[in-house]
Amino acid sequence: MSETTSDNLLGTYLKDRRIRLDAAAFGFGGSRRRTPGLRREEVAQRANISPTWYTWLEQGRGGAPSADVLDRIARALMLTDVEREHLFLIGLGRPPEVRYQKSDGVSPRLQRVLDALETSPAIIRTATWDVVAWNRAATIVLTDYSKLLPEQRNILRLIFCEPRVRAAQYDWDSVARFVVAAFRADVARAGAVSHVAEFVDELCRESPEFAKLWRDNDVRSHGEGIKHLRHPVLGPIAFEYSAFAIDGRPDLGMVVYNPATSEDARRIRAVLAKHEG
């Protein structure tokens, strides 16, 4: 392996991204160019940094750049989110701070993944715990989200403000404490703390219990575990749940509830069949 690629990963990556860009598309055409892409001074101009400093970065002489400099270079080079993350990892040894973006929903392919889980209720939720996709089993077992307005499809709102959902929980106190702690961790991880401030204030006004738990400042990961429900049709039923990140969609997470026993699965299948009939 050459010295350039082994000892100067940042410089090699910056040069590789730079020479892939079309200079004319950025208004830098007009003069004969011996090499493809943007010149170093043109990237520096777009990033509003010193051409000498940028040249040193490519040559591995500039030392560790700041996060602000890397962010400006990422914009100058028109990097995608995953390319920007890679730039930070090789430049600073850590990913960039998360920039929260509100979700616009899920792709048809992702919805088909949910639909393939016949007897396992499954949902996709945002970092702020709004449910944006679900399957038929979730409609039967959890909540028929299609009958709710989008702003009502929030898991915390349902847990604290919907008596039917509260009554379905075997140990509501433990569930409530868990979801508040996991929600706090998720919104911080997603960089969405300021985005949910108004929602949190609203829930604090509507639910003294939420307000008390929110003041505790507990954090937890969603992970996996066992969930017990009292269902009005299925009766007592148990699930093994697991939470999954969705690659390429840091704004979304999937939660799948697998029936804990074959009997639980059979009862869900029977109710689904009845609804189809």
Residue pairs with C-beta under 8 A, 6 or more apart in sequence:
4 11
4 12
5 12
7 60
8 59
8 60
9 90
10 57
10 60
10 65
10 87
10 90
10 91
11 57
11 58
11 59
11 60
13 86
13 87
13 90
14 43
14 57
14 58
14 73
14 77
14 87
15 58
17 77
17 79
17 83
18 37
18 38
18 40
18 43
18 58
18 77
19 35
19 36
19 37
19 38
20 36
20 37
21 37
21 38
21 77
21 78
22 37
23 29
23 33
23 37
23 38
23 39
23 42
26 38
26 42
26 46
28 38
28 39
28 42
38 46
40 51
40 54
40 55
40 58
41 51
41 54
43 54
43 73
43 76
43 77
44 50
44 51
44 53
44 54
44 55
45 51
46 75
46 76
47 54
47 69
47 72
47 73
47 75
47 76
48 72
49 69
49 72
49 73
53 62
53 69
54 73
56 62
57 65
57 73
64 91
64 92
65 73
65 91
65 92
67 88
67 92
67 96
67 97
70 87
70 88
70 91
70 92
70 96
71 84
71 96
73 87
74 83
74 84
74 87
77 83
79 87
81 250
82 248
84 96
85 95
85 96
88 94
88 95
88 96
89 95
97 191
98 189
98 190
98 191
98 250
99 191
100 127
100 190
100 191
100 192
100 195
100 251
101 251
102 126
102 195
102 251
103 126
103 130
103 132
103 249
103 251
103 252
105 132
105 133
106 124
106 132
106 133
106 252
110 124
110 133
110 246
111 133
113 254
114 122
114 123
114 124
114 133
114 134
114 135
114 138
114 254
115 135
115 136
117 135
117 137
117 256
118 137
118 269
118 272
119 137
119 259
119 265
119 268
119 269
119 272
120 135
120 137
120 239
120 256
120 257
120 258
120 259
121 134
121 135
121 137
121 138
121 140
121 141
121 142
121 239
121 256
121 257
122 134
122 135
122 137
122 138
122 254
122 255
122 256
122 257
123 131
123 133
123 134
123 135
123 138
123 142
123 145
123 254
123 255
124 131
124 132
124 133
124 134
124 246
124 252
124 253
124 254
124 255
125 131
125 132
125 155
125 252
125 253
125 255
126 132
126 251
126 252
126 253
127 186
127 187
127 189
127 190
127 192
127 250
127 251
127 252
127 253
128 154
128 183
128 186
128 187
128 190
128 192
128 195
128 196
128 199
129 154
129 155
129 156
129 179
129 183
129 186
130 150
130 153
130 154
130 155
131 143
131 145
131 153
131 154
131 155
132 153
132 252
134 142
134 145
136 272
136 275
137 268
137 272
138 145
138 257
139 145
139 146
140 268
140 271
140 272
140 275
141 229
141 231
141 234
141 237
141 257
141 268
142 257
143 158
143 165
145 153
152 158
154 199
155 179
155 183
156 179
156 180
156 183
156 203
156 210
157 203
158 165
159 165
159 166
159 169
159 172
159 175
159 176
159 179
160 166
160 176
160 203
160 206
160 207
160 209
160 210
161 203
161 206
161 207
166 172
167 230
168 229
168 230
168 231
169 175
169 229
169 230
170 228
170 229
170 230
171 228
176 209
176 210
176 213
177 213
177 216
177 218
178 220
180 210
180 213
180 214
180 216
180 218
181 213
181 218
181 219
181 220
182 219
182 220
182 221
182 222
184 214
184 217
184 218
184 219
185 219
185 220
185 221
186 222
186 253
187 193
187 195
187 196
188 219
190 250
190 251
200 214
203 210
203 211
203 214
204 210
204 211
204 214
205 211
221 243
222 243
222 253
222 255
223 242
223 243
224 240
224 241
224 242
224 243
225 240
225 241
226 238
226 239
226 240
226 241
226 260
227 238
227 239
227 240
227 241
227 257
228 236
228 237
228 238
228 239
229 236
229 237
229 238
229 239
230 236
231 237
233 271
234 267
234 268
234 271
235 267
237 259
237 260
237 264
237 267
237 268
238 259
238 260
238 261
238 264
239 257
239 258
239 259
239 260
239 264
240 257
240 258
240 260
241 255
241 256
241 257
241 258
242 255
242 256
242 258
243 253
243 254
243 255
244 253
244 254
244 255
244 256
245 253
246 252
246 253
246 254
259 265
259 268
